[in-house]
Amino acid sequence: MNLKCLIIEDELPAQRVLKNYISDVPYLELCGTFKSAMDALATVQSQDIDLLFLDINLPKISGLNFLRSLKNPPKVIITTAYPDYAHEGFELDVVDYLLKPFSFERFIQALSKLKAETGNRESESAGPGWDYQHRYAFVKVDKTLHRVDFNNIKYIESDKDYVNIVRDGENLMLLQTLKHWQNMLPDQSFARVHKSYIVNIARIDKIVGNQIKIEDAVIPIGRYYKQDFMDKIEPIS
């Protein structure tokens, strides 16, 4: 499930940083950017917004006073150049307090706190055709049901509205999302390593820098996914 978020920030450079960071996180959906809290009020009240990236020093009304005025506020991550209001912010139950300039890694830490707080992990039922005990699935392509053994999958690549299942033997192109397969595949055996790739950990030949090699394929590791991936494979140094 995507988190719908807003940026409330009056400085254009800070807006650009947040937009870039948000664009690198697959589950964040940016629904608007505003220079003042009052400009954002109608959107906050009329839409199901999950998260605000909220500056404190804003025109007309401060970010903290705006937050106090909301009856049922979304989750909030404060982004500010002023450390003096941290205690006040946490009293208002903000998720995190980011001091400018903050890195992408610090941004991800704040999102990790949010996920820990809310338990926000998309879950879908497996549905017909999936057998976890035998580790295979039947998928339909061109009116034909194909059996896909999980162990035979090398990696899965997203291609717009399709996924390409690269496996031993014939590859399969399906009208599905990568997120759908991420939720279905055994978490201990497969890893999302990029917004466009899931890999079978057992089929990895090498990891060189930010690239995975599986036979002749070279697969990038996205910076958002790298730490979780490295934790999962537990390399021996």
ChimeraX attribute file (.defattr): number of C-alpha atoms within 10 A of each C-alpha:
attribute: neighborCount
match mode: 1-to-1
recipient: residues
	/A:1	12
	/A:2	14
	/A:3	16
	/A:4	18
	/A:5	23
	/A:6	25
	/A:7	26
	/A:8	25
	/A:9	25
	/A:10	19
	/A:11	13
	/A:12	10
	/A:13	10
	/A:14	17
	/A:15	18
	/A:16	11
	/A:17	15
	/A:18	21
	/A:19	15
	/A:20	12
	/A:21	17
	/A:22	19
	/A:23	13
	/A:24	16
	/A:25	17
	/A:26	14
	/A:27	16
	/A:28	19
	/A:29	18
	/A:30	19
	/A:31	13
	/A:32	13
	/A:33	18
	/A:34	18
	/A:35	17
	/A:36	22
	/A:37	26
	/A:38	18
	/A:39	12
	/A:40	16
	/A:41	13
	/A:42	10
	/A:43	15
	/A:44	22
	/A:45	14
	/A:46	8
	/A:47	10
	/A:48	12
	/A:49	19
	/A:50	17
	/A:51	22
	/A:52	22
	/A:53	22
	/A:54	28
	/A:55	26
	/A:56	23
	/A:57	18
	/A:58	19
	/A:59	13
	/A:60	10
	/A:61	14
	/A:62	17
	/A:63	25
	/A:64	20
	/A:65	11
	/A:66	18
	/A:67	21
	/A:68	12
	/A:69	10
	/A:70	12
	/A:71	8
	/A:72	10
	/A:73	16
	/A:74	19
	/A:75	18
	/A:76	22
	/A:77	23
	/A:78	25
	/A:79	26
	/A:80	23
	/A:81	15
	/A:82	14
	/A:83	11
	/A:84	9
	/A:85	15
	/A:86	17
	/A:87	10
	/A:88	11
	/A:89	20
	/A:90	13
	/A:91	9
	/A:92	13
	/A:93	11
	/A:94	20
	/A:95	20
	/A:96	21
	/A:97	23
	/A:98	23
	/A:99	15
	/A:100	12
	/A:101	12
	/A:102	14
	/A:103	13
	/A:104	17
	/A:105	12
	/A:106	13
	/A:107	18
	/A:108	15
	/A:109	14
	/A:110	18
	/A:111	17
	/A:112	15
	/A:113	13
	/A:114	19
	/A:115	13
	/A:116	11
	/A:117	10
	/A:118	10
	/A:119	10
	/A:120	13
	/A:121	12
	/A:122	11
	/A:123	10
	/A:124	11
	/A:125	7
	/A:126	14
	/A:127	8
	/A:128	9
	/A:129	13
	/A:130	17
	/A:131	13
	/A:132	13
	/A:133	6
	/A:134	9
	/A:135	13
	/A:136	17
	/A:137	19
	/A:138	15
	/A:139	16
	/A:140	15
	/A:141	12
	/A:142	8
	/A:143	7
	/A:144	9
	/A:145	12
	/A:146	13
	/A:147	13
	/A:148	19
	/A:149	15
	/A:150	18
	/A:151	16
	/A:152	16
	/A:153	21
	/A:154	21
	/A:155	22
	/A:156	24
	/A:157	20
	/A:158	20
	/A:159	16
	/A:160	11
	/A:161	10
	/A:162	14
	/A:163	22
	/A:164	19
	/A:165	21
	/A:166	17
	/A:167	18
	/A:168	12
	/A:169	8
	/A:170	8
	/A:171	13
	/A:172	16
	/A:173	18
	/A:174	17
	/A:175	13
	/A:176	15
	/A:177	17
	/A:178	23
	/A:179	20
	/A:180	14
	/A:181	17
	/A:182	17
	/A:183	15
	/A:184	17
	/A:185	20
	/A:186	14
	/A:187	12
	/A:188	10
	/A:189	15
	/A:190	24
	/A:191	22
	/A:192	24
	/A:193	24
	/A:194	21
	/A:195	20
	/A:196	20
	/A:197	22
	/A:198	24
	/A:199	23
	/A:200	23
	/A:201	20
	/A:202	14
	/A:203	17
	/A:204	15
	/A:205	12
	/A:206	12
	/A:207	14
	/A:208	11
	/A:209	8
	/A:210	12
	/A:211	15
	/A:212	18
	/A:213	15
	/A:214	19
	/A:215	11
	/A:216	7
	/A:217	12
	/A:218	13
	/A:219	20
	/A:220	19
	/A:221	22
	/A:222	19
	/A:223	16
	/A:224	18
	/A:225	15
	/A:226	16
	/A:227	12
	/A:228	13
	/A:229	18
	/A:230	12
	/A:231	9
	/A:232	15
	/A:233	13
	/A:234	8
	/A:235	7
	/A:236	4
	/A:237	3
